[in-house]
């Protein structure tokens, strides 16, 4: 393991799922200074619909990410992007449906949240590299 790798700080977007968890573990094993980041999305709040309630369980996802981070020995930050997510992703989706079009919220989330806010904040905090969707990006 080179000294250069050991000094590099890499921020990993951790969703609580297998892919981001394995990516964080492998990067840690390679000697990077890994910081996990859970991005809190917008949630519609208390809803009576079982389908909607079960589809918005960000708290469970965060707990999963916390368990993984603890297991592999890295810190996990939680960045609250809920206001931005509502504005850039949820409101866009609603506008498109009202206009009779089929929206693609993942594109907006990637553009504004993951490759927008996440990267900007990670840079401000001193990241050398980023891991989004299991791809390592350099600044």
Buried (B, 14 or more C-beta within 10 A) or exposed (E): EEEEBEEBBBBBBBBBEEEBBEBBBBBBEBBBBBBBBBBBBBBEEEEEEEEEBEEBEBEEBBEBBBEBBEEBEBEBBBBEBBEBBBEBBBEBBEEBEEEEEEBEBEEBBBEBBBBBBBBEBBEEEEBBBBBBEEEEBEE
